[in-house]
Amino acid sequence: MTDATEKQAALVNLLFEKTKERKLEWKPALRDEWFQVSFADYTVQIGIKDSERSDGEVDAVIQVLDSNGDIADVFTDVDLSGEPGARVSLSGGSPSWYAEMFEIYQMARRSARGADFALDKLLGELRRK
């Protein structure tokens, strides 16, 4: 695994962990169905795109943008999975980087859209009836 790929893998693992702990505030990105979280100097975006490998498959994509909005780095689950010696990801010990990145995507989407807040409000209203 290259130094860059190790850092990308570490980023995915930390995004997974912090998103699961609800410590990151994901928001909708400008691209439809992409989500982002901003830090002091960089923004991380996550999305899903059609795979270039075959019809019907999709890849999870992470982009790192600098403070000017320029792409500093971009990689997919395939980039991580295709590396010799790729580590096992954190999501349940699964060796699938796609599974981990897709779970981040789903959690980011729910966070950005306020899904848990909406469900909490609905459950509260229903319990009072």
C-alpha positions in Angstrom: 0.0 0.0 0.0 1.4 3.4 -0.9 1.7 6.2 1.5 -1.1 8.1 -0.2 -3.4 5.1 -0.1 -2.6 4.5 3.6 -3.6 8.0 4.3 -6.8 7.6 2.2 -7.7 4.4 4.1 -7.1 6.2 7.4 -9.3 9.0 6.3 -12.1 6.6 5.4 -11.8 4.8 8.8 -11.9 8.0 10.8 -14.8 9.4 8.7 -16.6 6.2 9.4 -15.9 6.3 13.2 -16.7 10.0 13.7 -19.8 9.9 11.5 -21.1 6.8 13.4 -20.5 8.7 16.7 -22.4 11.7 15.2 -19.4 14.0 15.7 -19.5 15.3 12.1 -22.0 17.7 10.7 -22.7 16.6 7.1 -24.5 18.9 4.7 -25.7 18.6 1.1 -23.0 19.4 -1.4 -23.7 21.4 -4.6 -23.7 18.2 -6.6 -27.0 16.3 -6.4 -26.8 13.4 -3.9 -23.3 14.3 -2.7 -22.7 15.3 0.9 -19.9 17.2 2.6 -18.3 18.0 5.9 -16.1 21.0 6.3 -13.0 21.4 8.4 -10.7 24.5 9.0 -8.9 24.3 5.6 -10.5 21.4 3.7 -13.9 20.0 2.9 -14.5 16.3 2.4 -17.3 15.2 0.0 -18.7 11.8 -0.5 -20.9 10.5 -3.3 -21.8 7.5 -5.5 -21.0 7.3 -9.2 -21.6 4.8 -12.0 -18.7 2.4 -12.2 -16.4 2.5 -15.2 -15.9 -1.3 -14.8 -19.3 -2.6 -15.8 -23.0 -1.7 -16.3 -25.1 -1.4 -13.2 -22.3 -1.2 -10.6 -21.5 1.9 -8.6 -18.4 3.2 -6.8 -18.2 5.2 -3.6 -16.1 8.3 -4.2 -14.4 10.7 -1.7 -13.1 14.1 -2.7 -10.9 16.4 -0.6 -11.3 20.1 -1.6 -9.0 22.9 -0.5 -10.3 26.3 0.7 -10.6 27.5 -2.9 -12.8 24.5 -3.8 -10.2 22.8 -5.9 -9.9 19.1 -5.7 -6.8 18.2 -3.6 -7.4 14.4 -3.8 -10.1 12.1 -5.1 -10.3 8.3 -4.7 -12.9 5.5 -4.8 -13.4 2.3 -2.9 -11.9 0.5 -5.9 -8.7 2.5 -5.5 -8.4 1.2 -1.9 -9.5 -2.4 -2.6 -7.2 -2.7 -5.6 -4.1 -2.0 -3.5 -1.9 -5.0 -2.6 -1.8 -5.4 1.1 -5.0 -3.3 1.6 -6.1 -3.3 5.2 -9.4 -4.7 6.5 -11.8 -1.8 6.9 -13.5 -1.1 10.3 -17.1 -1.7 9.4 -17.7 -5.0 11.1 -14.3 -6.3 10.1 -15.4 -6.4 6.5 -12.7 -6.4 3.9 -15.0 -4.3 1.6 -14.0 -0.7 1.3 -17.2 -0.2 -0.7 -19.3 -1.3 2.3 -17.6 1.1 4.6 -17.7 4.0 2.2 -21.3 3.4 1.3 -22.2 3.3 5.0 -20.5 6.6 5.5 -22.5 7.9 2.5 -25.8 6.6 4.0 -25.0 8.1 7.4 -24.0 11.4 5.8 -27.2 11.5 3.8 -29.3 10.9 6.8 -27.4 13.5 8.8 -27.6 16.2 6.0 -31.3 15.6 5.5 -32.2 15.5 9.2 -33.7 12.1 9.0 -33.1 11.2 12.7 -34.5 14.5 13.8 -37.6 14.0 11.7 -38.2 10.5 13.0 -37.7 11.6 16.6 -40.4 14.3 16.1 -42.8 11.9 14.4 -42.3 9.3 17.1 -42.9 11.9 19.8 -46.1 13.1 18.2 -47.4 9.6 17.7 -46.6 8.6 21.3 -48.6 11.6 22.5 -51.8 10.6 20.6 
